[in-house]
Amino acid sequence: MAQLDYYHRGGSKSIIYGLASRGAGRLRRDLNMPFERMDWTTRNREVGQLFLEHTVLISDFIATQRCLPDSGTSYVPADDLEKIGGRQNGKRQFRWSVKLRNGRTATVVPDKVFALDVEHDDGLVVRKHFLVEADRGTMPIKRRDNRQSSIMQKLRTYHALSRMSGALPRNTFVVLLSASEKRLTNILEEIAKEGLPQRLFKISHYDDMTIRFPDTPPHGANPVNSR
């Protein structure tokens, strides 16, 4: 169990239980879960607050996508997407290196990759791929020096990746997942200033967890249609 705050300021919060080595081994053996062989007990002791908050944000988001209420939409995990990025097998990490306009090579590793198979009324099934970038507000949105890490540096790299022939399948989107609506607004403003194609990006907020285009209302919209 992890304590995130030394001085909690009131209100209830979720309790997080860390998986120890024996528990991970049991799930790997009985349920064939793809856990690495490592000392999970030691790893849990070394986990910090920022890592936990980042991980929980992504886990909550993925759990929402897995439990979609629409019967015509199916969640496809990353292990079944081996054809993306030339992966040789489903266990290999999604990772791309891209040459930018300034001649530098940048690498992107999404926080999560998955797809949704959406069945339309005529029976046609369309697969949509999503590369998730989770933002907890710890990285600057933009820097004066483009060689330094920033949100916009990542998004420029994704844009360059989307322009590479055969790098990504059709209907691939970058999902900007954030716990702050204001941060999302600021990021979208920078995307517009730099002229990046907004249709490449979709957004999701912690209070909503649906995936939508930036110009789609967050509440009252059908989450499947907004995809």
Solvent accessible surface area in square Angstrom, and as a share of the most:
residue,aa,sasa,rsa
1,M,158,0.71
2,A,41,0.32
3,Q,135,0.60
4,L,44,0.22
5,D,41,0.21
6,Y,193,0.73
7,Y,195,0.74
8,H,94,0.42
9,R,236,0.86
10,G,51,0.49
11,G,66,0.63
12,S,117,0.75
13,K,132,0.56
14,S,105,0.67
15,I,106,0.54
16,I,45,0.23
17,Y,162,0.62
18,G,43,0.42
19,L,58,0.29
20,A,47,0.36
21,S,43,0.28
22,R,223,0.82
23,G,26,0.25
24,A,1,0.00
25,G,15,0.15
26,R,139,0.51
27,L,54,0.27
28,R,56,0.21
29,R,166,0.60
30,D,77,0.40
31,L,109,0.54
32,N,131,0.67
33,M,76,0.34
34,P,96,0.61
35,F,54,0.22
36,E,111,0.50
37,R,203,0.74
38,M,68,0.30
39,D,81,0.42
40,W,36,0.13
41,T,50,0.29
42,T,55,0.32
43,R,94,0.34
44,N,52,0.27
45,R,188,0.68
46,E,134,0.60
47,V,43,0.25
48,G,39,0.38
49,Q,79,0.35
50,L,113,0.56
51,F,104,0.44
52,L,25,0.12
53,E,38,0.17
54,H,52,0.23
55,T,52,0.30
56,V,49,0.28
57,L,2,0.01
58,I,20,0.10
59,S,59,0.38
60,D,52,0.27
61,F,0,0.00
62,I,15,0.08
63,A,51,0.39
64,T,50,0.29
65,Q,0,0.00
66,R,142,0.52
67,C,103,0.62
68,L,26,0.13
69,P,114,0.72
70,D,52,0.27
71,S,120,0.78
72,G,20,0.19
73,T,13,0.08
74,S,61,0.39
75,Y,38,0.15
76,V,12,0.07
77,P,41,0.26
78,A,25,0.19
79,D,59,0.31
80,D,83,0.43
81,L,7,0.03
82,E,67,0.30
83,K,182,0.77
84,I,7,0.04
85,G,35,0.34
86,G,49,0.47
87,R,22,0.08
88,Q,148,0.66
89,N,78,0.40
90,G,15,0.15
91,K,145,0.61
92,R,122,0.45
93,Q,113,0.50
94,F,14,0.06
95,R,148,0.54
96,W,21,0.08
97,S,69,0.45
98,V,4,0.02
99,K,150,0.63
100,L,23,0.12
101,R,226,0.82
102,N,87,0.45
103,G,43,0.42
104,R,107,0.39
105,T,89,0.52
106,A,15,0.12
107,T,61,0.36
108,V,3,0.02
109,V,51,0.30
110,P,13,0.08
111,D,49,0.25
112,K,79,0.33
113,V,6,0.04
114,F,0,0.00
115,A,0,0.00
116,L,0,0.00
117,D,24,0.13
118,V,11,0.06
119,E,95,0.42
120,H,86,0.39
121,D,160,0.83
122,D,118,0.61
123,G,44,0.42
124,L,110,0.55
125,V,82,0.47
126,V,35,0.20
127,R,92,0.34
128,K,34,0.15
129,H,16,0.07
130,F,0,0.00
131,L,0,0.00
132,V,0,0.00
133,E,14,0.06
134,A,13,0.10
135,D,12,0.06
136,R,86,0.31
137,G,38,0.36
138,T,92,0.54
139,M,54,0.24
140,P,52,0.33
141,I,28,0.14
142,K,100,0.42
143,R,84,0.31
144,R,250,0.91
145,D,47,0.24
146,N,69,0.35
147,R,153,0.56
148,Q,87,0.39
149,S,70,0.45
150,S,3,0.02
151,I,17,0.09
152,M,0,0.00
153,Q,24,0.10
154,K,63,0.27
155,L,1,0.00
156,R,42,0.15
157,T,1,0.01
158,Y,1,0.00
159,H,27,0.12
160,A,20,0.16
161,L,0,0.00
162,S,48,0.31
163,R,169,0.62
164,M,90,0.40
165,S,122,0.79
166,G,79,0.76
167,A,14,0.11
168,L,32,0.16
169,P,47,0.30
170,R,210,0.77
171,N,58,0.30
172,T,17,0.10
173,F,27,0.11
174,V,1,0.01
175,V,0,0.00
176,L,8,0.04
177,L,0,0.00
178,S,1,0.01
179,A,40,0.31
180,S,41,0.26
181,E,81,0.36
182,K,148,0.63
183,R,42,0.15
184,L,2,0.01
185,T,66,0.39
186,N,47,0.24
187,I,2,0.01
188,L,31,0.16
189,E,90,0.41
190,E,29,0.13
191,I,0,0.00
192,A,56,0.43
193,K,149,0.63
194,E,59,0.26
195,G,60,0.58
196,L,17,0.09
197,P,59,0.37
198,Q,76,0.34
199,R,141,0.52
200,L,20,0.10
201,F,1,0.00
202,K,0,0.00
203,I,6,0.03
204,S,0,0.00
205,H,17,0.07
206,Y,96,0.36
207,D,111,0.58
208,D,31,0.16
209,M,15,0.07
210,T,28,0.16
211,I,0,0.00
212,R,8,0.03
213,F,29,0.12
214,P,35,0.22
215,D,113,0.59
216,T,31,0.18
217,P,85,0.54
218,P,50,0.31
219,H,134,0.60
220,G,90,0.86
221,A,39,0.30
222,N,71,0.37
223,P,33,0.21
224,V,17,0.10
225,N,122,0.62
226,S,14,0.09
227,R,11,0.04
